[in-house]
Amino acid sequence: MTVRSAGLLLWTGSGEGLRVFLVHMGGPFWARKDAGAWSVPKGIQATDEDPLAAARREFAEEVGVPAPAGEVVDLGTVRSGAKVIRAYAVEADPGLAFRSSNTFALEWPPRSGQSQEFPEVDRAAWFALTEAGDRIVRSQVPFLDRLREALTKG
């Protein structure tokens, strides 16, 4: 079964000054990783939920602030394992910053029988587009390319 996920890629600036807002995945698996451990703020989309509404909801849950309003650019979808991710881009104030994230429970350490709570996102940052390409999960790189293309045409 395909899992659908939706996310919001924020951007600011233009040309060589273009920057995007990414989140670092939380939990023990990602704690010491940097390259390939960043993502568009995203999450599971309910079966009957509008993907843009899901993207806005997930952004607020993972970043701790409301998703910015503004013109939305549909960046399409990518496949990541069994998940299909749809992303939208919105221009945002460069002062926007991470506040807090929702959490998830995980048996940790493995096979210990103990459950611990971890944040879904442990931090977020603005990155130049080139640097973002080095940090973002490989399957999401096309979103960066599509954003660049959309802003060049627009």
Protein Blocks (a to p, Z undefined) as FASTA:
>chain_A
ZZddddddddedehjllccdddddedjklmmgcehpaccddddddfklcfklmmmmmmmm
mnopacdedddddebjadehjbccddddddddfkbccfbdcdddddddehklpacdddfb
fbdcdddfklmmmmpcfklmmmmmmmmmmmmmZZ
